[in-house]
Amino acid sequence: MLKIIGPLAWRMIASSFLLAFMSNPLIYIFVRVCLLLEATGICYASWMFACYHKLIDGYEPNEFYLEGAEKYGAEPVTKRVKHINLTVTVIKYTFSMIFLVF
């Protein structure tokens, strides 16, 4: 029950007392740090990091671990993984061409 009430309490306080909540210096600093982290782009790059991590560690879908299904090959399983692999390939070739030119 506390798992449900705990996160909701802060949201209720923030929505009810918005000015008092945002004028708190700690909250202001926390929001600025979150915005700075988002501005770095690491949140957007996490899918590419996950793709490389999946390749390095050999992660499989849940069905493989739970039901003993056959191991998937190197080909992408879902459309999203295909798009991520395509994006990674385009970025790799783009950077390779940039470094080749310079």
N, C-alpha and C positions, 0 to 999 in steps of 0.2 A: 504494500500500500504506500509506503514511503517513497518507493521508486516512482510512483505516479504523482504523488502530491508534491514531492520535493522540487522537481523541475517546473511544475506548473505554478508554484507559489511565486517564484521570481518573475514569471511572465505576467501573472496577475498584478503584482506590485508595480512592475514596469509599465503596464498598460493603464493602471489606475492613477499612478502618480508619475507621469512621464517627465515633467519638468524637474521634480525633486530627484528622480532617478538619474536623469542625465546630467544634473548639476553636481553629482557626486564625483569628486576628482578621480577616485579609483576606477569607477565605471568609465569615465571619459578616457583615461589612459588605456584601459582594457580594450575599448572600442577602437582607439587609434592603433594599438598594436595589431588587432585583428585586421583592420583595413590595410595596414602596412604589409602584413603577411599575405593578404590576398593580392596586393599590388605586385608582389614579387613574381607571381605566376606559378608558384609551386603547387597551388591547388589544382591548376589546370594540367600541370605536368604529371600529376599523380597517376593518371591512367597509363601514361607511357612508362613510368617507373614500375607500375604493377605488371605491365606486359613483360618487361625485362626480368623482373623478379620471378614471374611465372616460368619463363624460359630457363632461368638459371636453376631454380629449385625443382622444376618438373611438376608443378601443381596440376592436379586433375580436378574435374568437376566432382561434386558430391556423390554422384551416382557410382563413380569408380570406387570410392572408399566405403560406401555404405552397402552396395549390392555386389561388389566384386566384378563389375563389368570390365570388358576389355579396355586396355589402355588406348587413349586417343593418340593418333599420330601427330605429326608436326603441323598438319593442316588446321586452320582455325575452326572452332566449333560453332561459334555464333556469328551473326552478321556484325555485331559490335566489335568482336575480336578481329574480324577481317578488316574493318575500317581502321582500327588501331594499328594493325600491322601495315596497312597501306600508308597511313600517316607517318609511321616510324620510318618506312622505306623512303618516302618522299623527303623527309627531313634529313635522313642520312645522305642521300644523293645530292640534295641541295647544298649541305655543308661541305661535302666532298668537292663539289664544283666550285664553291666559293674559295676553298683553300687551294684548289688547283690553280685558279685564276690569280690569286695573290701569292 
